[in-house]
């Protein structure tokens, strides 16, 4: 890093640190622009972001509608000299508010209280969006001193699978991919997430023979058959998982920090197949033997396994069970970015710079749109605020967490797009 660039970086740090109030104001505006999914109408939050970016010179905007009412947003900021493209990806939609009576504060009020910001989606992920948008606005002021391009690829349907959001943008907009990607989805400022477990959503159905509940000798209970099949599927938890050594090392090295924010047992969960029976349906009366039943099962698999191997194990476990069928609802493979990749190292360095505490690299137990980037060979990490009451009443983030995520977005953008990279 040249002396001149070092001075510019120091000045940019001061500019970022001075933007705390602007960040909070933008985040509250995004929360107030409700974008619950369903129904998935993201037009208001897109308008709010566009209004913020329209005032910044050098940024081009395009609303992308793949399927009404879902609106995606592409924002591009080219710099003075050719170079690499960095993408800030994020999702515009949120979980539904649910029963507003359960909320102490207005669900879409964007209320600031006790150094917290409250509202539906503030952690998942209006806070991350605010960090990305304000970072782009500040980086635009460094136009003459940076290289390449910064892109915001903001998707409207992450909560319902990403078909009309990130997947559509990556399929139709080459600039949505880039050389590296940073996503501000829910997480923790103490942890840079470099990979995600794979997923199989399975529906298991059972057929039986209906009859009166007193005449059990004349019927076959489909629910009991289903219970037997589900018990068999619990055997997936015993599958051996040949996790790559460098990933297992990262998981174990992160354990003390990561489990402090994500809960005890996270390291074990990341290294094993998990099975969650999320839904069961069957029967229509207490005194009738049910002739049909079904369940939906959420299976997560660690790096080192693949969906083919796990589905083969499913076939083996269910083989020979009478009246049992199954089919895959959706699936994705485990995916990972090298934990020592530049984008991860920059996020760790900048996180430690703002927090004054150790930041670790780890996998993520859930999935995000980052998987679509890794499937295309784009290095991708997730670095977002700690979620509180995510999906429940009175969801909030702390302003300190939000500012740390913003700092890492802005400074990682500055470093990655520097004339000589991050050196």
SVG drawing of the C-alpha trace seen along z (x, -y; Angstrom):
<svg xmlns="http://www.w3.org/2000/svg" viewBox="-66 -14 70 72">
<polyline fill="none" stroke="black" stroke-width="0.4" points="0.0,0.0 1.5,-3.4 1.7,-6.2 -0.9,-8.2 -3.3,-5.3 -2.7,-4.7 -3.6,-8.4 -6.8,-8.0 -7.7,-4.9 -7.3,-6.7 -9.5,-9.6 -12.1,-7.1 -12.2,-5.4 -13.0,-8.8 -15.8,-9.3 -17.2,-5.8 -17.1,-6.4 -18.9,-9.8 -21.8,-8.1 -23.4,-6.3 -26.5,-8.5 -27.0,-8.3 -26.8,-4.5 -29.4,-4.3 -31.7,-6.7 -31.4,-4.6 -32.1,-1.4 -35.2,-2.7 -36.5,-3.9 -35.9,-0.4 -37.8,1.3 -40.8,-1.1 -40.9,-0.1 -42.6,3.2 -41.7,6.2 -43.3,9.2 -43.2,12.4 -45.9,13.5 -47.1,11.6 -43.5,10.7 -44.1,7.1 -40.7,5.5 -41.5,2.3 -41.6,0.0 -38.2,1.0 -36.7,0.8 -38.1,-2.7 -36.6,-3.6 -33.1,-2.4 -33.4,-4.0 -34.3,-7.3 -31.1,-7.1 -28.9,-6.1 -30.3,-8.6 -28.6,-11.4 -25.2,-9.9 -23.3,-10.6 -22.0,-7.7 -24.5,-5.0 -26.8,-3.5 -30.0,-1.7 -32.2,0.9 -35.4,2.4 -35.7,6.0 -39.1,7.7 -39.0,11.4 -42.3,12.1 -44.9,9.6 -45.0,8.4 -41.3,9.3 -39.0,6.4 -35.2,6.8 -32.7,4.0 -29.3,3.8 -27.1,0.9 -23.7,0.4 -20.8,-1.9 -17.8,-1.8 -14.6,-3.4 -12.0,-5.4 -9.7,-2.5 -10.4,1.1 -10.3,3.8 -12.2,6.4 -15.9,6.4 -17.1,6.7 -20.8,7.6 -22.9,6.8 -25.8,9.2 -28.8,9.1 -32.5,9.9 -35.3,7.3 -38.1,9.6 -38.8,10.4 -40.8,12.9 -44.4,11.8 -45.2,9.7 -47.4,12.4 -49.9,11.4 -49.2,7.6 -50.8,7.9 -47.7,9.8 -45.5,6.9 -44.8,4.3 -43.5,1.9 -44.9,1.2 -43.8,4.1 -42.9,1.7 -42.2,-1.3 -38.4,-1.2 -38.3,-2.3 -35.0,-3.2 -34.9,-2.5 -32.1,-1.6 -29.4,-1.5 -31.5,1.0 -33.5,0.8 -36.8,2.7 -39.0,4.0 -39.8,6.9 -36.8,7.8 -34.3,5.5 -31.9,8.4 -33.0,10.5 -31.9,8.3 -32.8,4.6 -29.8,3.9 -27.5,5.6 -29.1,3.8 -28.5,0.4 -24.9,1.3 -24.5,2.2 -26.3,-0.8 -24.6,-3.4 -21.2,-1.8 -21.9,-2.2 -22.8,-5.8 -19.5,-6.5 -17.4,-4.5 -18.8,-6.6 -17.0,-9.6 -13.7,-7.7 -14.4,-7.2 -11.1,-8.6 -9.0,-6.5 -10.5,-3.1 -10.6,-0.5 -13.1,1.9 -16.7,1.9 -19.0,2.2 -22.4,3.8 -25.5,4.2 -27.5,7.2 -30.6,7.1 -33.1,9.9 -36.8,9.9 -37.6,13.6 -34.9,15.1 -37.4,16.2 -39.2,18.3 -36.2,19.9 -34.6,17.2 -35.9,18.4 -37.1,14.9 -34.4,13.1 -30.8,14.0 -31.0,17.0 -32.7,14.8 -30.2,12.0 -27.3,14.4 -28.8,16.0 -29.6,12.8 -27.1,10.2 -23.4,11.2 -22.5,8.2 -24.4,9.7 -21.7,12.4 -18.4,10.5 -15.0,11.7 -16.2,11.9 -19.4,11.4 -20.2,10.1 -23.7,10.6 -25.0,8.8 -27.5,11.5 -28.2,12.3 -25.2,13.7 -22.8,12.0 -20.0,9.4 -17.8,11.9 -18.1,14.5 -17.4,14.5 -19.4,17.3 -17.6,18.9 -19.8,21.8 -23.2,23.5 -24.5,27.0 -26.5,28.7 -30.2,29.3 -32.8,31.8 -36.5,31.2 -38.3,34.5 -42.0,35.4 -42.7,38.9 -46.2,40.3 -47.9,43.4 -50.9,45.4 -53.1,47.6 -56.6,49.0 -59.4,47.1 -61.9,48.6 -63.6,47.9 -61.2,47.1 -62.6,50.0 -62.0,52.5 -58.2,52.3 -58.1,55.8 -59.8,54.7 -57.7,51.7 -54.0,50.6 -53.0,47.4 -51.2,45.0 -49.9,42.8 -48.3,45.8 -46.6,46.7 -45.4,43.1 -44.1,43.1 -42.1,46.2 -40.6,44.6 -39.7,41.4 -38.0,43.5 -35.9,45.1 -34.9,41.7 -33.4,40.7 -30.6,43.2 -29.3,40.5 -27.8,38.8 -25.3,41.6 -23.8,41.1 -20.1,40.7 -19.1,37.2 -15.7,36.9 -15.4,33.2 -12.3,31.7 -9.6,31.1 -9.3,27.4 -13.0,26.9 -13.2,29.1 -10.2,27.2 -11.9,23.9 -15.1,25.1 -13.3,26.2 -11.1,23.1 -14.2,20.9 -16.1,22.9 -15.5,20.8 -16.4,17.5 -19.1,18.8 -21.0,20.8 -21.1,17.8 -23.4,16.1 -25.0,19.1 -25.5,21.5 -23.7,24.5 -23.7,27.4 -23.3,25.5 -19.9,27.1 -21.4,30.6 -24.4,29.6 -22.0,28.3 -20.2,31.7 -23.2,34.0 -26.3,34.8 -29.4,33.3 -33.0,34.5 -35.9,32.3 -39.5,33.5 -41.2,30.2 -44.7,31.1 -47.1,34.1 -50.6,34.6 -52.9,37.5 -56.3,38.7 -59.7,37.0 -61.4,38.4 -60.3,39.9 -62.3,43.0 -61.3,43.7 -58.2,45.6 -56.4,43.2 -55.7,44.4 -53.2,41.7 -50.6,39.6 -47.6,37.5 -44.7,35.7 -42.1,33.1 -38.6,33.6 -35.7,31.1 -32.3,32.8 -29.1,30.8 -25.8,32.3 -22.2,31.1 -19.4,30.5 -17.9,33.9 -21.3,35.4 -23.6,34.8 -27.3,35.1 -26.8,38.2 -25.2,40.1 -27.8,38.9 -30.7,39.8 -29.2,43.2 -29.1,43.6 -32.8,42.6 -33.7,45.2 -31.8,47.9 -33.5,46.9 -37.0,46.9 -36.5,50.0 -39.1,52.7 -41.5,50.5 -45.0,51.2 -47.2,48.3 -44.3,45.8 -43.3,43.4 -41.1,40.3 -40.1,37.5 -37.7,34.5 -39.3,31.1 -36.0,29.2 -32.3,29.7 -28.9,28.0 -25.3,29.2 -23.1,28.1 -21.0,25.2 -17.9,23.4 -15.4,20.6 -11.8,21.1 -11.7,19.7 -8.4,18.1 -9.6,16.4 -8.9,12.7 -12.5,11.6 -12.8,13.6 -9.4,12.3 -10.4,8.7 -13.7,9.1 -11.9,10.7 -9.3,7.9 -11.8,5.1 -14.1,6.7 -11.3,6.9 -10.4,3.3 -13.8,2.0 -14.6,4.5 -11.2,4.6 -11.9,8.3 -11.2,11.6 -13.3,12.4 -13.4,16.1 -14.3,17.9 -16.9,20.6 -19.6,22.4 -23.3,21.5 -25.9,24.0 -28.6,22.5 -28.5,21.5 -28.6,18.2 -28.4,16.9 -24.6,17.1 -25.0,20.7 -25.9,19.6 -22.7,17.6 -20.5,20.5 -22.2,22.8 -20.9,20.4 -17.4,20.4 -17.7,16.9 -16.0,16.6 -18.8,15.5 -19.1,14.8 -21.9,13.8 -21.2,11.1 -24.3,9.7 -25.7,8.5 -26.7,10.8 -30.4,11.5 -32.7,11.0 -36.3,12.4 -35.8,13.1 -39.2,14.2 -40.8,13.4 -42.3,10.4 -40.1,7.3 -37.2,8.4 -34.2,6.1 -30.6,5.5 -28.2,3.5 -26.8,0.3 -23.3,1.4 -23.7,4.6 -25.2,2.7 -22.4,0.3 -19.8,3.1 -21.4,4.7 -21.5,1.4 -17.8,0.7 -16.8,4.1 -18.8,3.6 -17.4,0.1 -13.7,0.9 -13.7,4.3 -15.0,2.5 -12.3,-0.1 -9.6,2.5 -10.7,4.9 -11.1,2.2 -7.9,0.4 -5.5,0.0 -3.2,2.7 -5.9,4.9 -5.7,5.4 -2.0,5.2"/>
</svg>
